[in-house]
């Protein structure tokens, strides 16, 4: 994804595409996998003004506007990825696969046939806003 794609997504979400917001979204789009904030902060070390507080505020803002998916990863650290926030729908449900050997987390889209988000929402007495699915096992590289 290019810088312009990240800026367009920010504009579409009604957010000002500041340099730091654009950088965070651009990096997550390019990564194609879930990342923890400390990993992103390490990559941002050379960016003047990008500190831990700034990064977490941006991640929270982007997640609140549906530009990022946030899920609990190994060791209780949140993982962030560019995704649909697990909302489900025609395209499927955003999910994660966590390798129990190497610890990497991969983004997936589960087909609607695997998890019928609409039926699940209809079966529950409360209003479901987000469905989070995490699968654990051994990735191809570690197998």
C-alpha positions as CSV (number, residue, x, y, z in Angstrom):
1,X,0.0,0.0,0.0
2,X,1.2,3.4,-0.8
3,X,1.2,6.5,1.3
4,X,-1.7,7.9,-0.8
5,X,-3.8,4.8,0.0
6,X,-3.2,5.3,3.7
7,X,-4.1,9.0,3.4
8,X,-7.3,8.1,1.4
9,X,-8.4,5.7,4.1
10,X,-7.8,8.2,6.8
11,X,-9.8,10.9,4.8
12,X,-12.6,8.4,4.2
13,X,-12.8,7.7,7.9
14,X,-13.1,11.4,8.6
15,X,-9.6,11.7,10.1
16,X,-6.9,14.2,9.4
17,X,-4.1,12.3,7.7
18,X,-1.3,13.6,9.9
19,X,2.2,12.3,9.2
20,X,2.2,10.0,12.2
21,X,-1.3,8.6,11.5
22,X,-0.4,8.0,7.9
23,X,2.9,6.3,8.8
24,X,1.2,4.0,11.3
25,X,-1.6,2.9,8.9
26,X,0.8,2.7,6.0
27,X,3.1,0.3,7.9
28,X,0.3,-1.9,9.1
29,X,-1.1,-2.1,5.6
30,X,2.3,-3.0,4.2
31,X,3.0,-5.6,6.9
32,X,0.1,-7.8,6.0
33,X,0.2,-9.3,9.5
34,X,-0.6,-8.3,13.1
35,X,2.0,-6.3,15.0
36,X,2.4,-5.4,18.6
37,X,2.9,-1.7,19.5
38,X,6.5,-2.2,20.8
39,X,7.5,-3.6,17.4
40,X,6.0,-0.6,15.7
41,X,7.6,1.8,18.2
42,X,11.0,0.2,17.4
43,X,10.4,0.9,13.7
44,X,9.4,4.4,14.5
45,X,12.5,5.1,16.7
46,X,14.1,7.3,14.0
47,X,10.9,9.3,13.5
48,X,11.2,12.5,15.6
49,X,8.2,13.0,17.9
50,X,6.8,9.4,17.7
51,X,6.8,8.2,21.3
52,X,4.9,5.5,23.0
53,X,2.0,7.7,24.1
54,X,1.6,9.1,20.5
55,X,1.7,5.6,19.0
56,X,-0.9,4.2,21.4
57,X,-3.2,7.2,20.9
58,X,-3.0,6.7,17.2
59,X,-3.7,3.0,17.4
60,X,-6.7,3.6,19.6
61,X,-8.0,6.2,17.3
62,X,-7.6,4.1,14.1
63,X,-9.2,1.1,15.8
64,X,-12.1,3.2,17.0
65,X,-12.7,4.4,13.4
66,X,-12.6,0.8,12.0
67,X,-9.2,1.1,10.2
68,X,-7.5,-1.3,12.4
69,X,-8.3,-4.6,14.1
70,X,-7.1,-5.0,17.7
71,X,-6.8,-8.4,19.3
72,X,-5.2,-10.0,22.3
73,X,-2.0,-11.8,21.3
74,X,0.4,-14.0,23.1
75,X,1.5,-12.7,26.5
76,X,-1.6,-10.5,26.8
77,X,-0.1,-7.8,24.4
78,X,-2.5,-6.3,22.0
79,X,-1.8,-6.9,18.3
80,X,-2.9,-4.5,15.6
81,X,-3.5,-5.0,11.9
82,X,-5.2,-3.3,9.1
83,X,-8.5,-5.1,8.8
84,X,-12.3,-4.9,9.1
85,X,-12.2,-5.1,12.9
86,X,-13.8,-8.6,12.9
87,X,-17.2,-7.3,11.9
88,X,-18.1,-10.1,9.6
89,X,-20.2,-9.8,6.5
90,X,-20.1,-10.7,2.8
91,X,-16.3,-10.9,2.7
92,X,-16.2,-13.0,5.9
93,X,-14.9,-12.5,9.4
94,X,-11.4,-11.1,10.1
95,X,-9.5,-13.5,12.2
96,X,-5.9,-14.3,13.4
97,X,-3.7,-17.4,13.4
98,X,-1.1,-17.4,16.1
99,X,1.8,-19.8,15.7
100,X,2.6,-21.5,19.1
101,X,6.2,-22.1,18.1
102,X,7.5,-18.8,16.6
103,X,4.8,-16.5,18.0
104,X,4.0,-14.8,14.7
105,X,0.4,-13.8,14.2
106,X,-1.1,-13.9,10.7
107,X,-4.3,-12.1,9.5
108,X,-7.0,-14.3,7.9
109,X,-10.5,-13.8,6.5
110,X,-12.7,-16.7,7.5
111,X,-15.4,-17.4,4.9
112,X,-19.0,-16.8,5.9
113,X,-19.6,-20.5,5.8
114,X,-17.1,-21.1,8.6
115,X,-18.6,-18.6,10.9
116,X,-22.1,-17.2,10.3
117,X,-21.7,-13.9,12.1
118,X,-25.4,-13.0,11.4
119,X,-26.7,-16.2,12.9
120,X,-24.4,-15.7,15.9
121,X,-25.7,-12.2,16.5
122,X,-29.3,-13.3,16.1
123,X,-28.8,-16.1,18.6
124,X,-27.5,-13.9,21.4
125,X,-29.6,-11.7,23.6
126,X,-27.2,-8.8,23.5
127,X,-26.1,-6.5,20.7
128,X,-22.8,-7.9,19.2
129,X,-20.6,-5.2,17.7
130,X,-17.4,-7.2,17.1
131,X,-16.5,-10.8,16.8
132,X,-12.9,-11.8,17.5
133,X,-11.5,-15.1,16.3
134,X,-8.0,-16.3,17.1
135,X,-6.8,-19.7,16.0
136,X,-3.7,-21.3,17.4
137,X,-1.4,-23.9,16.0
138,X,1.8,-24.3,14.0
139,X,2.5,-22.2,10.9
140,X,3.8,-23.7,7.7
141,X,7.3,-22.3,8.3
142,X,7.5,-24.0,11.7
143,X,5.9,-27.3,10.7
